[in-house]
Amino acid sequence: MKFTPALFAHAEAALAALLRFEYPADAVLSHYFREHRQLGHADRGFVAETCFAVLRRLRSLSARCDGDASPRRLLLAALFCLRGWNLRELAPVTREAETAWLAAAKAAKGEEWPAAVRCDLPDWLYERLQAQFGADTEALAMALNRPAPLDLRVNPLQTTREAVLARLAADDIAAEACAYSPLGIRLEEKPALAKHPLFVAGDIEVQDEGSQLLGFLVAPKRGEMVADFCAGAGGKTLLLGALMRSSGRLYAFDVAEKRLANLKPRLARSGLSNVHPVRIESESDAKVKRLAGKLDRVLVDAPCSGLGTLRRNPDLKWRQSPQSVAELVAKQGAILAAAARLVKPGGRLVYATCSLLAEENDGVVQAFLAAHPDFVPLPAAEILAKQGVAGIAPAAGEALRLSPQAHGSDGFFALAMERR
Ligand SMILES: C[S@@+](CC[C@H](N)C(=O)[O-])C[C@H]1O[C@@H](n2cnc3c(N)ncnc32)[C@H](O)[C@@H]1O
């Protein structure tokens, strides 16, 4: 990649579009790159990485920008203060008058900034996390502000983790077994894998380790009747289907046609034949009601604020609000109550989110349990240990609580419950 004024102008234009926060950052960048096909792989990498660095650290970078937090200044500050570029490397684009400002921007230590600015969080979110995590809030925020590693999940129907690790090593892709997930592999870098034979053959899927652990908490068995109630593009469906050894029946429900469509090619690669994707109108669709009391396991991977995934989706902290969270909480309660009706006596219901906010997690399950005395919480750490997931310490209220600083995964909450 050659750093030129033209390349910098692309980063500026892309960042200006991102800072409108109208659409998810991934979608904004994909759109920008489709409109500018002349940008090569390395140039796109530069634009994406620099813009994401700004989204991660928007508040502290703005504070360094001395009253002019324009896309240009934010990008220069990100390159100089965060990505370690020097003035010589920046010379193709910097103006004479900017060098003094950049030096001051880098020298700022931030001790005088409010804690929410240091943590690069909006005030409302900082306050909520501070109320929950107290002295650990700053460490959590720092962990959320670092890019996530690339995790893979091995498809146990087709291969083993050892075989995949051996193949990756043979291809000079540095990788190691994940700390917790028996099927997880963490890569040292982020190679493009879409054309790799392991991926094409369905031997691996890209999936955060935390997300994998939710499948082990559902722990479906061979021959069971199971529903992944909010299946989306099926990240967890594929794992559940494999844990069922492609037997029984696994419904993949979702309201979003497009997401279920994205599940189809993944299903084709996976070798699974027990998955039934079903588009539903809402959680109270007649297709759902027909299954009342019939299922052994139901996973509700609820639509949520996604604030546990800020490492990958840093724009979410600027796009969510107290109001959007309140709307999600109402939806989560309605979906959980509807999904619970499918569970048969003795069956298991798992409520999960990739949010860190108590109101989307403890708040939703507490209200559910109060209204549904026939459901009782199960200890997540014990279930996981029986599934071969070692080392997860028990958390408050029997739930599974994962965070980037404690587990190196995205932030997740999950509670398994049994119907009496
Ligand atoms: C957290 S995402 C699911 C991610 C998916 N389980 C995975 O592992 O890749 C939540 C999903 O809930 C879906 N959803 C939203 N409202 C729903 C409803 N009322 N009933 C079922 N699914 C719903 C969304 O379309 C979205 O795909």
The ligand as a Gaussian input file, in Angstrom:
#p B3LYP/6-31G(d) Opt

LIG

0 1
 C      -28.352000     -12.171000      17.969000
 S      -29.095000     -12.374000      16.405000
 C      -28.931000     -14.086000      16.118000
 C      -27.559000     -14.558000      15.751000
 C      -27.495000     -16.039000      15.422000
 N      -28.124000     -16.859000      16.430000
 C      -26.071000     -16.508000      15.214000
 O      -25.514000     -17.192000      16.074000
 O      -25.487000     -16.192000      14.164000
 C      -30.804000     -12.193000      16.735000
 C      -31.737000     -12.612000      15.637000
 O      -33.075000     -12.484000      16.106000
 C      -33.891000     -12.256000      14.995000
 N      -35.207000     -11.811000      15.478000
 C      -35.647000     -10.564000      15.732000
 N      -36.918000     -10.584000      16.167000
 C      -37.291000     -11.889000      16.198000
 C      -38.508000     -12.565000      16.565000
 N      -39.567000     -11.875000      16.967000
 N      -38.545000     -13.905000      16.477000
 C      -37.444000     -14.613000      16.054000
 N      -36.271000     -14.020000      15.699000
 C      -36.200000     -12.679000      15.770000
 C      -33.099000     -11.261000      14.177000
 O      -33.518000     -11.273000      12.828000
 C      -31.670000     -11.781000      14.359000
 O      -31.302000     -12.621000      13.305000

